[in-house]
Amino acid sequence: MTHPRFGGIAILDFGSQYTQLIARRVREQGVYAAVYPFDAPQETIDQFEPKGYILSGGPNSIYEPGAPQIQPALLRRNIPILGICYGMQALTYALGGKVADSAAREYGPATITHTPHSPLMDGLPPSLRVWMSHGDRIEQPPADFTPLAQSENSPYAAIGHVERQLYGVQFHPEVAHTPQGVHLLRNFIFAICQCRESWSAEAFIENAQQAIRAQVGGEQVILGLSGGVDSAVTAALLQKAIGPQLTAIFVNTGLLRKDEPKDVIRVFRDGQGIHVVAVDATEQFLGALQGITEPEQKRKLIGGLFIDVFADEARRLQGVRFLAQGTIYPDVIESAASSKSSRTIKSHHNVGGLPEDLHFELIEPLRDLFKDEVRRVGTALGLPDSIVWRQPFPGPGLAVRCLGDLTWERLETLREADAIFREELEKADLLRAGTAQSFAVLLPVKSVGVQGDNRTYDEVIALRSVTTDDFMTADWSRLDYDLLARASNRIVNEVRGVNRVVYDITSKPPGTIEWE
């Protein structure tokens, strides 16, 4: 049986903020898509046997010194290519066409008209609303290319060499602001590249199990289980593939949400039958964090201590050869990207960086999946919705939501307030689909209040809820006022030591989703 990864679309990343979105749009059509740096070795891409290439957009001008260019080997493949925005300009330049600075730059919605019956735009209405984001434009297409569409400011909004199956579009078909962009992508994927729909949760599970068994054989595997979606689906997939050869180590840091430690044991040990080693390291973590308030210092300390605790438990197990991790595709893409100009926003932790005496071979069965695909696989594996649709939770846990002193009492206050907020969202059916991430934050300030006939000077809770498709940008959730009123009223009445609740209405950017 052909692996569902083979025969899909290779996406070459020229630096666009939408590159991952292109991959998601292709996969939504049931076709595998893989993202590679624009200068990835051709032999690396060939292993995946792509049936077509999409060249992403990017922030550069094609004539800038050091601007990314198409590798010559790509144009010798005789495989269909679709260039998007900068990708179109790179294709044009590589084939001898002319790109120039546009006198009227296009950023935002535009209307294009197109030539009927071209393979790329077949079945689309003659006039289309699209999303433009470019400064340069095509002045002269390469030889034997024909114009397929035009806008008011772009005489070559789309071009094509039908015989060689090379196409370029100046707009972004992958974004929601191009309403019929998926139709264009489907034309390229199916009509031009002749791909087949073979990428599904069920096909992935079947092939992943075969790959896991082939890699592991009869050896033992350990997994760091957090209860988050990625590690949960990894655990369920490994359990299905190798059963008793898997041991999951669950470290209770004392920084989890209300009832999460017992929920993890209930779902995975009792429900899934996984051998779970549970370690309560609450006192170690809280002791180490005493007096630490700087966010990066907290993250690094927690990450290092987590590795130490995990390593100690791993040493107690005999004959373990493999370490499984819930690495997913965005992690792989970000790791492969150049970091020369990147800045540290915040640190993350997992079980990477283990001591040298622990020489494990790595298993990452989800490294081909985006988060929405991980959730579909989790559902197909029979995990409960409470796990599959668990909202993102930071690796350092409540430590980065409890601002100021990290004491058990303040963490308990935060846990109770957070549980109330999430409970009210759940009642309104907003925790799964209506919001992407919602939580409470305990602020490092106190507020004067009146409760009964008494003056109070107590803690302040900030509620945070955002909507987002990709977590790269986010907008604050316009929650119903009555819902916020209920949550606020319950928190100040049911959570001892809190007398004020505020709601965060900051988007990302300029803020981050988490407060620390």
C-alpha positions as CSV (number, residue, x, y, z in Angstrom):
1,M,0.0,0.0,0.0
2,T,1.3,3.5,-0.9
3,H,2.1,5.6,2.1
4,P,-0.3,8.6,2.2
5,R,2.6,11.0,2.4
6,F,3.8,10.1,-1.1
7,G,2.5,11.8,-4.2
8,G,1.5,15.0,-2.5
9,I,2.5,18.7,-2.8
10,A,5.9,20.1,-1.8
11,I,5.7,23.7,-0.5
12,L,8.9,25.8,-0.8
13,D,9.0,28.4,1.9
14,F,10.3,31.8,0.8
15,G,9.5,33.5,4.2
16,S,5.7,34.0,4.0
17,Q,3.6,34.3,7.1
18,Y,1.1,32.2,5.3
19,T,3.3,29.2,4.4
20,Q,1.9,26.9,7.0
21,L,-1.6,28.0,6.0
22,I,-0.9,26.8,2.4
23,A,0.0,23.4,3.7
24,R,-3.1,23.2,5.8
25,R,-5.3,24.2,2.8
26,V,-3.8,21.4,0.7
27,R,-4.2,18.8,3.5
28,E,-7.8,19.9,3.9
29,Q,-8.4,18.5,0.4
30,G,-7.1,15.1,1.6
31,V,-3.7,15.5,0.0
32,Y,-0.4,15.5,2.0
33,A,1.7,18.7,1.8
34,A,5.2,19.1,3.2
35,V,7.0,22.4,3.8
36,Y,10.7,22.8,2.9
37,P,13.1,25.8,3.0
38,F,13.3,27.3,-0.4
39,D,16.9,26.1,-0.7
40,A,16.3,22.5,0.6
41,P,18.4,19.9,-1.3
42,Q,16.4,18.5,-4.2
43,E,17.2,14.9,-3.1
44,T,15.6,15.6,0.3
45,I,12.4,16.7,-1.4
46,D,12.5,13.8,-3.9
47,Q,12.2,11.3,-1.1
48,F,8.6,12.4,-0.7
49,E,7.9,11.9,-4.4
50,P,5.9,15.1,-4.9
51,K,3.5,15.5,-7.8
52,G,3.6,19.3,-7.6
53,Y,5.3,22.3,-6.0
54,I,3.9,25.5,-4.5
55,L,6.2,28.4,-4.0
56,S,5.2,30.5,-1.1
57,G,5.1,34.3,-0.8
58,G,7.8,36.2,1.0
59,P,8.8,39.6,2.3
60,N,11.7,40.3,-0.1
61,S,12.1,42.0,-3.4
62,I,13.5,39.6,-6.0
63,Y,16.4,42.0,-6.9
64,E,17.5,42.6,-3.3
65,P,21.0,41.4,-2.5
66,G,20.7,37.9,-1.0
67,A,17.0,37.6,-1.9
68,P,15.9,33.9,-2.0
69,Q,15.9,32.4,-5.5
70,I,14.6,29.2,-7.1
71,Q,17.1,26.4,-7.2
72,P,17.9,25.6,-10.8
73,A,17.3,21.8,-10.2
74,L,13.7,22.6,-9.5
75,L,13.0,23.8,-13.0
76,R,14.5,20.6,-14.4
77,R,12.0,18.4,-12.7
78,N,9.1,18.7,-15.3
79,I,6.6,18.7,-12.4
80,P,3.8,21.3,-12.1
81,I,4.7,24.5,-10.1
82,L,2.4,27.2,-8.7
83,G,4.1,30.4,-7.5
84,I,2.2,32.6,-5.0
85,C,3.0,36.3,-4.8
86,Y,6.8,36.3,-4.2
87,G,6.9,32.7,-5.5
88,M,5.4,34.0,-8.8
89,Q,8.0,36.7,-9.0
90,A,10.8,34.2,-8.3
91,L,9.5,31.9,-11.0
92,T,9.3,34.8,-13.4
93,Y,12.8,36.0,-12.7
94,A,14.3,32.5,-12.9
95,L,12.7,32.0,-16.4
96,G,13.9,35.3,-17.8
97,G,10.8,37.5,-17.2
98,K,10.9,41.0,-15.7
99,V,9.8,42.0,-12.2
100,A,9.6,45.7,-11.2
101,D,8.5,47.9,-8.3
102,S,4.8,48.6,-8.7
103,A,3.8,52.3,-8.8
104,A,0.6,51.4,-7.0
105,R,1.2,48.7,-4.4
106,E,-1.6,46.4,-3.5
107,Y,-2.3,45.4,0.1
108,G,-5.7,44.1,0.9
109,P,-8.8,43.2,-1.1
110,A,-8.8,43.5,-4.9
111,T,-10.9,42.4,-7.8
112,I,-9.4,40.4,-10.7
113,T,-10.9,39.2,-14.0
114,H,-9.6,36.1,-15.7
115,T,-9.5,34.3,-19.0
116,P,-12.1,31.5,-19.0
117,H,-11.1,27.8,-19.2
118,S,-7.5,28.0,-18.1
119,P,-6.6,24.8,-16.2
120,L,-5.7,26.8,-13.1
121,M,-8.9,28.9,-12.9
122,D,-11.4,26.7,-14.7
123,G,-14.9,26.8,-13.1
124,L,-14.4,30.1,-11.4
125,P,-16.6,33.1,-12.2
126,P,-15.0,35.7,-14.5
127,S,-14.6,38.3,-11.7
128,L,-13.1,37.3,-8.3
129,R,-12.4,39.0,-5.0
130,V,-8.9,38.2,-3.9
131,W,-6.4,39.2,-1.2
132,M,-3.3,41.0,-2.5
133,S,-0.1,41.7,-0.5
134,H,2.7,42.9,-2.8
135,G,4.9,45.8,-3.7
136,D,6.6,44.4,-6.8
137,R,4.7,43.1,-9.9
138,I,5.3,41.3,-13.1
139,E,6.2,43.7,-15.9
140,Q,6.9,41.0,-18.6
141,P,6.2,37.3,-18.2
142,P,8.7,34.7,-19.2
143,A,8.7,33.5,-22.8
144,D,5.6,31.4,-23.8
145,F,3.7,32.4,-20.6
146,T,0.3,33.8,-21.2
147,P,-1.7,36.2,-18.9
148,L,-4.5,34.4,-17.1
149,A,-5.9,37.2,-14.9
150,Q,-5.5,40.9,-14.3
151,S,-6.5,43.5,-11.7
152,E,-6.6,47.3,-11.9
153,N,-3.0,47.6,-10.8
154,S,-1.6,44.2,-12.0
155,P,-1.8,43.4,-15.7
156,Y,-0.5,40.0,-14.8
157,A,-2.4,39.0,-11.7
158,A,-2.1,35.4,-12.9
159,I,0.1,33.8,-15.6
160,G,0.7,30.4,-16.9
161,H,2.7,28.1,-19.3
162,V,0.0,25.5,-19.8
163,E,2.2,23.0,-21.7
164,R,4.9,23.0,-19.0
165,Q,2.3,23.3,-16.2
166,L,3.9,26.3,-14.6
167,Y,1.7,28.9,-13.0
168,G,1.9,32.0,-10.9
169,V,-0.7,34.2,-9.1
170,Q,0.0,37.6,-7.6
171,F,-2.7,37.1,-4.9
172,H,-3.0,34.7,-2.0
173,P,-5.5,31.9,-2.7
174,E,-4.8,30.3,0.7
175,V,-6.3,33.0,2.9
176,A,-10.0,33.3,3.9
177,H,-10.0,36.8,2.3
178,T,-9.8,35.1,-1.1
179,P,-13.3,33.4,-0.9
180,Q,-12.8,31.1,-3.8
181,G,-9.1,30.5,-3.4
182,V,-9.6,26.8,-2.4
183,H,-11.3,26.2,-5.8
184,L,-8.1,27.5,-7.5
185,L,-5.9,25.3,-5.2
186,R,-8.1,22.3,-6.0
187,N,-7.6,22.9,-9.7
188,F,-3.9,22.9,-9.2
189,I,-3.8,19.9,-6.9
190,F,-6.2,17.6,-8.7
191,A,-6.6,18.7,-12.3
192,I,-3.0,19.8,-12.9
193,C,-0.9,17.7,-10.5
194,Q,-3.2,14.6,-10.6
195,C,-3.0,14.0,-6.9
196,R,-5.3,11.5,-5.1
197,E,-7.1,12.0,-1.8
198,S,-5.2,9.7,0.5
199,W,-4.4,11.8,3.6
200,S,-6.9,10.9,6.4
201,A,-6.7,10.2,10.1
202,E,-7.5,6.5,9.5
203,A,-4.8,6.2,6.8
204,F,-2.3,8.0,9.0
205,I,-3.0,5.7,12.0
206,E,-2.6,2.5,9.9
207,N,0.7,3.7,8.5
208,A,2.0,5.1,11.7
209,Q,1.4,1.8,13.5
210,Q,3.4,-0.1,10.9
211,A,6.2,2.5,11.1
212,I,6.3,2.3,14.9
213,R,6.4,-1.5,15.0
214,A,9.1,-1.5,12.4
215,Q,11.2,1.0,14.3
216,V,10.7,-0.4,17.8
217,G,10.6,-4.1,17.3
218,G,10.5,-5.7,20.7
219,E,12.2,-2.8,22.6
220,Q,10.8,-0.7,25.4
221,V,9.6,2.9,24.9
222,I,9.0,5.8,27.4
223,L,7.0,8.9,26.9
224,G,6.6,12.1,28.9
225,L,2.8,12.4,29.4
226,S,1.5,15.9,30.2
227,G,-2.2,15.4,29.5
228,G,-1.9,17.8,26.6
229,V,-3.3,16.9,23.2
230,D,0.0,16.1,21.5
231,S,1.4,13.8,24.2
232,A,-2.0,12.2,24.7
233,V,-2.4,11.3,21.1
234,T,1.2,10.1,20.9
235,A,0.5,7.9,23.9
236,A,-2.7,6.5,22.5
237,L,-1.1,5.8,19.1
238,L,1.9,4.0,20.7
239,Q,-0.4,2.0,23.0
240,K,-2.4,0.8,19.9
241,A,0.9,-0.1,18.1
242,I,3.0,-1.7,20.8
243,G,0.8,-1.9,24.0
244,P,2.8,-3.2,27.0
245,Q,6.1,-2.0,25.6
246,L,5.1,1.6,26.4
247,T,5.7,3.3,29.8
248,A,4.3,6.8,30.2
249,I,5.9,9.1,32.9
250,F,3.6,11.7,34.3
251,V,5.2,14.4,36.4
252,N,2.8,16.5,38.6
253,T,4.6,19.8,38.9
254,G,2.0,21.3,41.1
255,L,1.4,23.8,38.3
256,L,-1.5,22.1,36.6
257,R,-5.1,23.2,36.4
258,K,-7.8,22.0,38.8
259,D,-8.2,18.2,38.9
260,E,-5.8,17.6,36.0
261,P,-3.5,15.2,37.7
262,K,-6.3,12.7,38.6
263,D,-7.9,13.2,35.2
264,V,-4.7,12.1,33.4
265,I,-4.5,9.0,35.5
266,R,-8.2,8.2,35.0
267,V,-8.0,8.6,31.2
268,F,-4.7,7.0,30.4
269,R,-4.1,4.4,33.1
270,D,-7.8,3.4,33.7
271,G,-9.3,4.2,30.3
272,Q,-6.5,3.5,27.9
273,G,-4.8,0.8,29.8
274,I,-1.4,2.5,29.5
275,H,1.3,1.8,32.1
276,V,1.6,5.2,33.7
277,V,4.3,6.1,36.3
278,A,3.0,9.1,38.2
279,V,5.4,11.3,40.1
280,D,4.3,14.0,42.5
281,A,7.1,16.6,42.4
282,T,5.0,19.5,43.7
283,E,7.3,20.3,46.6
284,Q,10.4,20.2,44.4
285,F,9.0,22.7,41.9
286,L,7.4,25.1,44.4
287,G,10.6,25.0,46.5
288,A,12.8,25.8,43.5
289,L,10.4,28.6,42.4
290,Q,10.2,30.4,45.7
291,G,11.0,34.1,45.2
292,I,11.4,33.7,41.4
293,T,9.1,36.2,39.5
294,E,11.0,36.9,36.2
295,P,9.1,35.0,33.4
296,E,12.1,33.6,31.4
297,Q,13.8,32.6,34.6
298,K,10.7,30.7,35.7
299,R,10.4,29.0,32.3
300,K,14.1,27.9,32.3
301,L,14.0,26.7,35.9
302,I,10.8,24.7,35.3
303,G,12.1,23.2,32.1
304,G,15.4,22.1,33.7
305,L,13.8,20.7,36.8
306,F,11.2,18.8,34.7
307,I,14.1,17.2,32.8
308,D,15.8,16.2,36.0
309,V,12.7,14.6,37.5
310,F,11.9,12.8,34.2
311,A,15.5,11.6,33.9
312,D,15.5,10.2,37.5
313,E,12.4,8.2,36.7
314,A,13.8,7.0,33.3
315,R,16.9,5.7,35.0
316,R,14.7,3.5,37.3
317,L,13.3,1.7,34.2
318,Q,15.3,-1.2,32.8
319,G,16.0,-1.9,29.1
320,V,14.4,1.3,27.6
321,R,15.8,2.1,24.2
322,F,13.3,4.6,22.8
323,L,11.9,8.0,23.9
324,A,8.7,9.1,22.3
325,Q,7.7,12.8,22.0
326,G,4.6,14.6,20.8
327,T,6.5,16.8,18.3
328,I,4.1,18.1,15.6
329,Y,4.6,19.6,12.2
330,P,4.8,23.3,13.1
331,D,7.6,22.4,15.5
332,V,9.5,20.7,12.7
333,I,9.0,23.7,10.3
334,E,10.1,26.2,12.9
335,S,13.2,24.1,13.7
336,A,14.1,23.9,10.1
337,A,13.7,27.7,9.5
338,S,16.6,30.1,9.7
339,S,17.0,31.6,13.2
340,K,19.6,34.3,12.3
341,S,17.1,37.2,12.7
342,S,14.8,35.6,15.2
343,R,14.3,36.9,18.7
344,T,13.4,35.0,21.8
345,I,9.7,35.6,22.7
346,K,9.4,32.9,25.4
347,S,11.1,29.6,26.1
348,H,9.4,26.2,26.0
349,H,10.3,22.9,27.5
350,N,9.7,19.3,26.8
351,V,11.9,16.2,27.5
352,G,14.7,17.3,25.1
353,G,18.1,17.9,26.5
354,L,18.3,14.8,28.6
355,P,21.6,14.0,30.4
356,E,24.3,12.2,28.4
357,D,23.9,8.9,30.3
358,L,20.4,8.5,28.8
359,H,21.0,7.5,25.2
360,F,17.5,7.1,23.8
361,E,16.5,6.8,20.2
362,L,13.7,9.3,19.4
363,I,10.2,8.4,18.2
364,E,8.0,11.3,16.9
365,P,5.0,9.7,15.3
366,L,3.0,13.0,15.0
367,R,5.8,15.0,13.3
368,D,3.9,15.1,10.0
369,L,0.7,16.5,11.6
370,F,-0.8,19.9,12.2
371,K,-2.8,20.5,15.5
372,D,-6.2,20.0,13.8
373,E,-5.0,16.8,12.3
374,V,-3.7,15.6,15.7
375,R,-7.2,16.2,17.1
376,R,-8.8,14.1,14.3
377,V,-6.3,11.3,14.9
378,G,-7.1,11.5,18.7
379,T,-10.8,11.1,18.0
380,A,-10.2,8.2,15.6
381,L,-8.2,6.5,18.4
382,G,-11.1,6.8,20.8
383,L,-9.7,9.5,23.1
384,P,-12.5,11.5,25.0
385,D,-13.3,15.0,23.8
386,S,-12.1,16.4,27.1
387,I,-8.6,15.4,26.0
388,V,-8.8,15.8,22.3
389,W,-10.3,19.4,22.5
390,R,-8.2,20.5,25.5
391,Q,-7.2,24.0,24.9
392,P,-3.4,24.8,24.6
393,F,-1.7,25.0,28.0
394,P,1.8,26.3,28.4
395,G,4.6,23.9,29.3
396,P,5.4,25.8,32.6
397,G,1.7,25.6,33.5
398,L,0.2,28.0,35.9
399,A,3.6,29.4,36.8
400,V,3.3,31.8,33.8
401,R,-0.3,32.7,34.7
402,C,0.4,33.3,38.4
403,L,2.3,36.6,38.3
404,G,4.3,37.6,41.3
405,D,5.0,35.2,44.2
406,L,4.4,31.5,43.4
407,T,3.0,30.1,46.6
408,W,0.6,27.1,47.0
409,E,-2.1,29.4,48.3
410,R,-1.9,31.7,45.3
411,L,-1.8,28.8,42.8
412,E,-5.0,27.3,44.5
413,T,-6.7,30.7,44.1
414,L,-5.8,30.8,40.5
415,R,-6.9,27.2,39.9
416,E,-10.3,27.8,41.4
417,A,-10.9,31.0,39.4
418,D,-9.7,29.4,36.2
419,A,-12.0,26.4,36.7
420,I,-15.0,28.7,37.2
421,F,-14.3,30.7,34.0
422,R,-13.8,27.5,31.9
423,E,-16.9,26.0,33.4
424,E,-19.0,29.0,32.4
425,L,-17.5,28.9,28.9
426,E,-18.3,25.1,28.7
427,K,-21.9,25.8,29.7
428,A,-22.1,28.3,26.8
429,D,-20.5,25.8,24.4
430,L,-17.6,28.1,23.8
431,L,-14.7,26.1,25.2
432,R,-14.4,23.8,22.2
433,A,-15.2,25.9,19.1
434,G,-16.1,29.4,20.2
435,T,-12.7,30.3,21.7
436,A,-9.2,29.1,20.9
437,Q,-7.7,29.7,24.3
438,S,-9.3,30.9,27.5
439,F,-7.9,31.1,31.0
440,A,-7.5,33.2,34.2
441,V,-4.4,35.1,35.3
442,L,-3.6,36.0,38.9
443,L,-2.1,39.5,38.9
444,P,0.7,40.7,41.2
445,V,-1.4,43.6,42.6
446,K,-4.1,43.9,45.2
447,S,-7.3,45.9,45.0
448,V,-9.5,47.7,47.6
449,G,-13.0,46.3,47.7
450,V,-16.2,46.1,49.8
451,Q,-17.7,42.7,50.7
452,G,-20.6,42.8,53.0
453,D,-19.9,45.7,55.3
454,N,-16.2,45.2,55.3
455,R,-13.4,46.8,53.4
456,T,-11.2,44.3,51.6
457,Y,-7.7,44.5,50.1
458,D,-7.4,41.3,48.0
459,E,-6.2,39.7,44.8
460,V,-7.2,40.6,41.2
461,I,-8.0,38.0,38.6
462,A,-7.7,38.9,34.8
463,L,-9.7,36.7,32.4
464,R,-8.2,36.1,29.0
465,S,-10.0,34.6,25.9
466,V,-8.8,34.8,22.3
467,T,-9.9,33.6,18.9
468,T,-7.3,32.6,16.3
469,D,-6.8,30.2,13.4
470,D,-3.0,29.7,13.7
471,F,-1.9,31.3,17.1
472,M,0.5,33.5,15.2
473,T,-2.0,36.3,15.5
474,A,-5.1,36.4,17.7
475,D,-8.0,38.7,18.6
476,W,-9.7,39.0,22.0
477,S,-13.0,37.1,22.2
478,R,-16.1,39.3,22.2
479,L,-17.7,37.2,25.0
480,D,-21.3,37.9,26.0
481,Y,-21.5,40.4,28.8
482,D,-23.9,38.2,30.8
483,L,-21.3,35.3,30.7
484,L,-18.6,37.6,31.9
485,A,-20.8,38.9,34.6
486,R,-21.6,35.3,35.8
487,A,-18.0,34.4,35.8
488,S,-17.0,37.5,37.7
489,N,-19.7,37.2,40.2
490,R,-18.9,33.5,40.9
491,I,-15.2,34.2,41.2
492,V,-15.5,37.0,43.8
493,N,-18.1,35.0,45.8
494,E,-16.6,31.5,45.6
495,V,-12.8,32.1,45.5
496,R,-11.5,33.3,48.9
497,G,-9.1,36.2,48.6
498,V,-10.3,37.7,45.3
499,N,-12.3,40.9,45.2
500,R,-11.9,42.1,41.6
501,V,-12.1,40.6,38.1
502,V,-11.0,42.3,34.9
503,Y,-11.1,41.2,31.2
504,D,-8.1,41.4,28.9
505,I,-9.0,43.0,25.5
506,T,-5.5,43.0,24.0
507,S,-5.0,41.4,20.6
508,K,-1.8,39.6,19.4
509,P,0.2,41.6,18.4
510,P,0.9,43.8,20.3
511,G,0.4,41.5,23.2
512,T,1.1,37.7,23.4
513,I,-1.7,35.3,24.3
514,E,-0.1,34.4,27.6
515,W,0.8,37.2,30.0
516,E,4.3,35.8,30.6
